[in-house]
Amino acid sequence: MIRSLSVFARWGNQVFVGADLTPNNENEGWDGTFRGQALNPAVFVWQAVVVFIDGEEVLLSGDIMISR
């Protein structure tokens, strides 16, 4: 399970937050929009707390680029 997922724009503005998400479920994750509007191409930073089957929680982070 993904306990939390946050996505931030270049200057630290949070553009997405989700909680208790199911892995590999496209309907629950971030779709590259903010307040219903498609975002311009840019690099965004993400941070997730993932809970594994054995109960271990791990904080993961990285970046993702939108290109259209």
FENJORA-V53827 format. One record per helix or strand. SS is the DSSP state (@ for helix, = for strand). FROM is the first residue (numbers start at 1). LEN is the number of residues. If there is no record, write none. Layout:
BEGIN
SS	FROM	LEN
SS	FROM	LEN
END
This chain:
BEGIN
=	2	7
=	14	8
=	33	2
=	37	2
=	42	10
=	57	10
END
